[in-house]
Every structure is written in C-alpha cells, then in structure tokens.
Amino acid sequence: MSSLLEQANSKENREQFLNRLQKASGRKRHQLAAHPFKPLNDLPDQLLADKSPEELYAEAVKNSESVNATVVEKPAAEVADYLRQLAAKKNIQNLLLPGVDQAVWDNYGLGDWYQHSGVATVNTWSPQADRMTNEEYANQADLAVGMADYLIASTGTVTVVNSPAQGRGFNFLPTRFLAIVPKSGLVRSTREAVEKYQHRFTDGLATSAITFISGPSNSGDIEMELVVGVHGPIECTYLVVADR
C-alpha cells in the first residue's frame, strides 16, 4: 500500500497532472522559484509567541471549546481508564480503532486496552481491508478513537495524517470522534504545524492528505442556525496525553 502511495505522489505523476491543468486552462506554466513568496508581515511568526507553555495550553483549551470540542488532559497511566469510563458513560456499542502498530498503543499506555474496552463490538480500520469494509465499520461506529499529530492553540484544531491505517472516513463517519494527541504536539499556529509537516516530508513522510479537524461537524447554513452533527460526528474530543 505504501509503495502505491509513493508512486501516486511521484514527481512524474505530479508533472503530468500539472500539465493537464495547464492545457485545460490555456495558460503557461511557471516555476515557483521565479515567483518567490513575499510575506506582507510577520504576524504568523508573532502569533501567541509571547505565551508560556501553560498559557499556550490554556489558549488551546479556550479555542477548542469555542468550536465545540472537548479537551481532556491525562497522563499515559490514566488514559485506558478514561477511555473505559467514556465508553460506559456514552453507552458505546461499536468502537472503531486505527490499524496502527502495537508500539503506538504502548506509547499511550494502551497496550491491551482495546481487548478490555468494555465495548461489545470493536473493529479496526485495516490497511488489508477494502475501502467499503472500512467505511462500513466507520458508519456503524458510535465512537472512533484515532491518532492526531498536533493541537493548534490559535484555532482549536487537531491535525491527522491520512494513512492506510486511518483513512479519511475514519474521522468523519462515526457518531463521535476522539483524537489522541501528544502534549508535545501543541503548536501555536497552523503555520507552525505545516512547517513541522514539511520537515517530516523531507524525512520520508508519505500521505495523500492532512486533515485539519476543528471540533465536531458544524453547519450554520440552515436559516443561520448553528447545527452540530449534520454531516459528521456530533461530538469531538481532544485527549491530550503527556509524553512519556
């Protein structure tokens, strides 16, 4: 699967795609080097730059709550108990988990938690399964517990790399979505998160997309009334875990 992803993101495929766009638009292609980006100001660098780590986290909590996301902070030793209590409180009957390596679960103190979650049905978004099967699991899930990389303090947003172990539908089809994010992943701004991803791309990260999630599904299109859960999860939780 990873080799197919790398092939899809190859330079040859990108060039062919851009050439098709150029032909369809009837415009000449230009190179970025000939048109360097010139920022109008340094606001992205100054945003929340004066905040201490504690103040930055408080800002993240405040802005997350403003987009109807719940932020919970737990040490790794308490994460498993919290998830079991949450499943019982919400009467979760169908749980969806990402098909990540065991080391990822161990890092958050969740070694065998999923085997003793207290939930009747536990399914895994599997890289070996077809898309229809994975999305059916997601459609049936009362709760999906996924992995996130960064929590953006200025917007109350978590970022998720789409992968064969946690595809796009994983985040959007279940009734509730919980993102586990390391506290070291707390960043000031979207720009800081993107810069970190740029470094990871240089180090070999491959993905079809990065998803930015700002709370549960919200829509204000119906007579200007805010409605939660119209086209996605009705609840969104950011579980911030102190790094071991």
Sequence and secondary structure as in RCSB ss.txt:
>XXXX:A:sequence
MSSLLEQANSKENREQFLNRLQKASGRKRHQLAAHPFKPLNDLPDQLLADKSPEELYAEAVKNSESVNATVVEKP
AAEVADYLRQLAAKKNIQNLLLPGVDQAVWDNYGLGDWYQHSGVATVNTWSPQADRMTNEEYANQADLAVGMADY
LIASTGTVTVVNSPAQGRGFNFLPTRFLAIVPKSGLVRSTREAVEKYQHRFTDGLATSAITFISGPSNSGDIEME
LVVGVHGPIECTYLVVADR
>XXXX:A:secstr
 HHHHHHHTSHHHHHHHHHHHHHHHT     GGGS    S SHHHHTTTT  HHHHHHHHHHHHHHTTEEEEEE 
HHHHHHHHHHHHHHTT  EEEEE   HHHHHHTT TTGGGGSS SEEEEE TTS HHHHHHHHHH SEEEEE SE
EETTTTEEEEE BTTB HHHHHSSSEEEEEEEGGGEESSHHHHHHHHHHHHHTT   S EEEE SS EEEEETTE
EEESSSS SEEEEEEE   
